[in-house]
Amino acid sequence: MSPKEKWMGSGIEEFVAQEMKDPAFRMAFSEARTKRIKKALGEMIRKARESQGLSQAALSKRAKTTQAVISRIENLNTPYLPSVGVLARLAGALGAHIEIAFIPGERAISSKDRLRVSSGT
């Protein structure tokens, strides 16, 4: 049965669950998820920084890092993914906190699961 035939008539969750049995698909899916997370982090940090009127240099000083690190995080074309420690310092410097959750496998593919940055208040 072709991948197209497997998909026809079934939900996307069912299709992905079936395809996740293939190691090559699982690896590609994981890499795509990592890129999505990196993009979301970069966009959230840039928006939070800009909403507070901060330059990359000013944020880096507050977060005790370098402007180059902020640039790499915000540049959506680089594969750099910051450590949790760097993210925690950035969140503190932006007056926010970090929420990290492990979502059970079958829910992990749901479009309802989103990265969130919420205010520390």
Backbone as a ProteinNet text record, in pm:
[ID]
protein_1_A
[PRIMARY]
MSPKEKWMGSGIEEFVAQEMKDPAFRMAFSEARTKRIKKALGEMIRKARESQGLSQAALSKRAKTTQAVISRIENLNTPYLPSVGVLARLAGALGAHIEIAFIPGERAISSKDRLRVSSGT
[TERTIARY]
85.3	0	89.9	62.5	143.7	112	204.5	176.4	48.7	23.2	-98.5	-221.7	-217.2	-331.1	-352.1	-241.8	-254.5	-321.8	-292.6	-345.3	-492.1	-531.3	-668.7	-766.9	-860.9	-966	-930.6	-812.4	-778.3	-735.8	-741.3	-700.7	-549.5	-504.4	-360.4	-289.8	-353.9	-293	-267.6	-364.9	-352.9	-240.1	-233.8	-129.2	9	24.6	155	192	96.8	124.6	176.5	117	161.8	301.4	324.7	454.1	566.1	531.5	632.5	699.5	643.4	705.5	829.3	839.2	954	1063.9	1182.2	1289.5	1328.9	1331.1	1368.3	1263.4	1136.6	1030.1	1037.9	1059.4	1068.2	1180.1	1296.1	1408.9	1374.6	1315.5	1278	1172.7	1077.5	973	1033.8	1128.7	1196.7	1275.5	1345.9	1422.7	1330.4	1217.3	1121.2	1065.2	1037.9	986.8	1091.2	1217.3	1325.1	1333.7	1322.8	1326	1207.7	1091.6	972	988.8	1045.8	1070.6	1170.9	1278.5	1380.5	1319.7	1238.8	1175.2	1083.4	1002.5	909.9	985.3	1093.1	1173.2	1232.9	1292.6	1353.6	1254.4	1136.8	1033.5	981.5	959.8	909.5	1009.4	1135.4	1237.5	1251	1253.1	1263.2	1144	1022.3	902.7	903.1	940.4	945.2	1049.8	1164.9	1272.5	1226.4	1170.8	1127.5	1012	921.8	808.2	854.7	973.1	1029.3	1129.2	1141.4	1231.3	1378.3	1412.7	1551.6	1624.3	1748.2	1833.5	1885.6	1942.9	2005.5	2116.7	2193.2	2304	2252	2143	2086.6	2033.6	1964.4	1913.4	2028.6	2130.6	2243.4	2311.5	2320.3	2381.6	2296.6	2165.8	2074.8	2082.2	2096.3	2094	2233	2332.9	2471.4	2515.4	2495.3	2540.5	2594.5	2613.3	2665.5	2556.9	2578.6	2486.4	2484.2	2598.2	2605.5	2512.3	2501.5	2410.8	2266.2	2229	2092.3	2066.2	2162.4	2148.5	2129.2	2207.4	2194.7	2058.6	2007.6	1876.1	1766.8	1774.6	1670.8	1680.9	1797.6	1816.5	1753.6	1645.3	1570.8	1642.2	1751.2	1825.5	1943.8	1963.8	2072.7	2014	2085.7	2034.5	2055.1	2113.8	2147.3	2021.8	2023.8	1916.2	1977.6	1937	2000.1	1971.2	2060.4	2041.4	1928.2	1880.4	1776.1	1829.1	1957	2016.5	2012.3	2047.1	2041.8	1897.6	1805.2	1663.6	1612.7	1655.2	1612.9	1664.8	1789.4	1845.3	1773.6	1743.5	1670.3	1530.3	1462.9	1328.4	1333.2	1429.2	1443.2	1469.7	1555	1588.7	1468.4	1374.7	1254.5	1133.4	1154.8	1044.8	944	991.1	903.5	956.6	885.3	934.9	912.3	976.7	970.7	876.9	797.3	715.9	760.2	799.3	839.7	751.8	698	611.4	646.8	639.4	651.3	509.3	475.6	341.3	342.3	247.8	244.8	245.4	309.4	330.8	212.9	96.9	-14.1	-66.8	-47	-88.1	17.8	142.5	252.6	234.6	156.1	137.4	17	-53.2	-171.4	-133.8	-210	-186.3	-224.2	-287.3	-326.2	-206.8	-98.7	18.4	104.8	129.2	205.1	310.1	416.8	513.1	450.9	478	421.4	529.1	523.7	603	500.7	493.6	397	470.7	405	469.9	494.7	593.9	628.4	540	436.5	351.2	238.4
-117.1	0	123.4	217.7	338.7	432.4	524.7	622	700.4	734.7	808.5	724.6	596.2	507.8	491.3	484.9	472.5	595.9	711.3	835.8	854.4	811.5	832.3	766.9	845.4	791.1	778.7	817.9	812.2	950.4	972.2	1100	1115.2	1238.1	1264.2	1199.2	1198	1135.6	986.9	922.5	780	756	841.5	830.8	847.6	952.7	978.7	864.9	816.1	703.7	582.7	556.1	444.2	470.8	590.1	624.9	630.5	659.4	668.6	533.2	426.9	294.9	283.4	372.2	374.2	462.5	407	485.3	610.2	602.7	719.7	830.1	792	890.6	951.8	866.6	913.1	1016.3	990.4	1083	1215.7	1208.1	1329.4	1408.9	1339.2	1404.3	1475.7	1410	1468.3	1592.7	1585.6	1701.2	1817.9	1788.3	1893.9	1957.3	1875.8	1927	2017.9	1977.2	2058.3	2193.3	2193.1	2318.9	2407.7	2346.5	2423.7	2486	2409.4	2460.9	2575.6	2558.3	2661.2	2789.1	2774.9	2891.1	2962.3	2886	2944.8	3018.2	2956.2	3021.6	3152	3146.9	3266.5	3379.4	3345.4	3447.1	3502.9	3416.4	3463.3	3556.2	3519.1	3601.3	3735.3	3732.8	3858	3949.1	3894.5	3974.8	4031.7	3949.3	3997.4	4107.6	4088.5	4188.3	4319.3	4310.9	4430.5	4500.4	4423.4	4485.6	4566.9	4532.8	4607.7	4714.3	4728.1	4829.6	4801.3	4673.2	4636.2	4598.5	4636.1	4588.7	4451	4380.8	4252.6	4272.9	4379.5	4407.1	4431.6	4508.6	4537.4	4410.3	4326.7	4201.1	4110.4	4103.2	4015.1	4058.9	4189	4239.9	4200	4217	4178.3	4028.3	3948.2	3801.9	3741.8	3827.5	3782	3682.7	3724.7	3647.4	3745.9	3703.7	3794.2	3827.6	3937.3	3977.2	3871	3806.1	3701.8	3584.6	3550.8	3442.1	3481.7	3605.3	3652.2	3648.7	3693.1	3693.3	3551.6	3456.3	3317	3258.6	3293.9	3244.4	3302.6	3431.3	3498.9	3472.5	3432.4	3404.4	3269.1	3272.5	3149.8	3057.4	3104.3	3023.2	2949.6	2963.5	2890.6	2776.3	2667	2552.9	2566.2	2675.7	2690.7	2685.4	2597.5	2585.4	2610.2	2715.1	2749	2647.1	2643.5	2555.1	2608.2	2524.3	2565.9	2678.7	2673	2779.3	2913.9	2916.2	3041.3	3088.6	2997.1	3034.8	3091.4	3032.4	3081.3	3223.1	3248.4	3382.9	3484	3442.8	3531.4	3560.3	3456.3	3475.5	3574.1	3554.3	3646.1	3788.2	3803.8	3936.2	4001.7	3921.1	3972.1	3977.1	3944.2	3945.9	3835	3721.4	3608	3483.5	3374.4	3246.1	3141.4	3028.4	2923.1	2813.4	2760.5	2641.9	2534.3	2419.6	2306.6	2188.6	2120.3	2006	1891.6	1770.5	1651.5	1605.5	1601.2	1565.7	1419.1	1337	1196.6	1185.7	1080.7	1062.1	1088.4	1033.4	1050.7	1193	1265.6	1406	1496.8	1450.1	1534.1	1578.9	1507.3	1545.4	1636.5	1666.6	1750	1896.5	1965.2	2107.9	2190.7	2128.7	2200.9	2228.2	2152.4	2169.1	2281.3	2380.3	2497.6	2529.9	2591	2646.5	2770.3	2793.8	2912	2983.7	3114.3	3196.5	3287.3	3279.3	3362.3	3452.5	3559.8	3657.1	3594.8	3644.5	3593.2	3648.4	3722.1	3782.2	3691.7
0	0	0	-87.8	-97.8	18.8	51.4	157.7	131.5	4.7	-28.7	1.6	-32.8	-5.7	144.7	221.7	366.9	425.9	367.1	421	386.2	267.5	222.2	318.9	367.5	451	598.3	637.1	779.6	826.2	953.7	1010.3	1007.5	1015.6	1012.1	1130.6	1246.8	1363.4	1339.4	1276.1	1245.2	1144	1044	942.1	1005.1	1086.7	1148.6	1242.9	1320.1	1410.7	1333.1	1219.6	1136.1	1081.6	1031.3	972.4	1076.3	1202.3	1308.4	1333.5	1282.3	1294.9	1206.4	1107	1015.6	1076.6	1107.5	1170.1	1091.2	959.1	877.9	891.7	891.6	909.2	1048.2	1149	1287.3	1302.1	1239.1	1246.3	1177.4	1058.5	985.4	1062.2	1122.5	1200.7	1320.8	1387.7	1503.2	1463.5	1350.8	1303.8	1269.3	1208.5	1175.1	1301.8	1401.5	1529	1594.7	1590.9	1649.4	1578.8	1447.2	1371.7	1409.2	1428.5	1466.5	1604.6	1696.2	1831.1	1826.3	1750.4	1737.4	1679.7	1575.8	1513.4	1612.8	1684.8	1781.6	1892.2	1942.7	2046.8	1995.8	1878	1821	1803.2	1751.9	1730.8	1862.5	1962.1	2091.5	2159	2156	2221.6	2150	2017.5	1942.5	1970.9	1968.1	1993.8	2135.3	2232.6	2371.4	2386.3	2324.2	2330.7	2267.3	2146.5	2075.4	2147	2208.3	2278.7	2399.3	2450	2563	2516.8	2385.6	2330.8	2354	2365.4	2392.1	2263.6	2254.5	2145.8	2185.8	2089.8	2122.5	2224.7	2209.7	2302.7	2444.4	2455.7	2588.3	2653.9	2576.8	2632.1	2672.7	2589.7	2621.9	2751.6	2773.9	2898	3018.7	3007.6	3116.9	3146.3	3041	3054.3	3075.3	3085.2	3106	2998.2	2873.9	2758.8	2657	2535	2433	2330.6	2261.5	2155.4	2046.4	2023.1	1920.3	1953.7	2081.5	2121.9	2092.8	2127	2100	1949.5	1871.9	1726.4	1672.8	1721.8	1676.2	1713.4	1830.7	1873	1783.1	1755.9	1678.5	1528.4	1480.9	1338.2	1306.4	1232.1	1203.9	1106	1049	951.8	1013.6	1143.6	1208.8	1291.1	1304.3	1380.1	1531.1	1578.3	1720.4	1807.5	1905.7	2003	2140.1	2211	2338.4	2447.8	2546	2660.8	2748.6	2837.4	2931	3019.9	3055.6	3136.9	3067.2	2939.5	2862.9	2852.3	2824.9	2816.6	2948.6	3059.9	3191.2	3215.3	3177.3	3195	3104.9	2982.3	2891.6	2945.2	2992.3	3047.9	3164.4	3254.6	3367.3	3321.7	3222.8	3170.7	3102.4	3055.5	2988.7	3083	3211.3	3307.6	3284.1	3236.2	3206.3	3275.5	3265	3312.7	3203.4	3218.6	3117.5	3165.1	3073.2	3099.6	3001.3	3054.5	2970.7	3009.3	2909.2	2937.4	2844.1	2894.7	2811.6	2782.7	2654.6	2611.7	2568.3	2615.7	2572.9	2420.8	2368.4	2225.7	2136.1	2166.9	2074.2	2075.1	2182.5	2185.2	2126	2118.6	2072	1928.3	1850.6	1711	1693.2	1800.3	1792.4	1771.4	1689.4	1666.5	1788.5	1887.8	2008.5	2099.1	2083.5	2167.7	2112.2	2193	2151.2	2257.7	2213.6	2306.6	2367.8	2494.9	2557.4	2636.7	2634.1	2724.4	2790.1	2920.9	2990.8	3087.6	3123.6	3212.2	3348.2	3415	3547.5	3657.2	3620.5	3722.8	3762.8
[MASK]
+++++++++++++++++++++++++++++++++++++++++++++++++++++++++++++++++++++++++++++++++++++++++++++++++++++++++++++++++++++++++

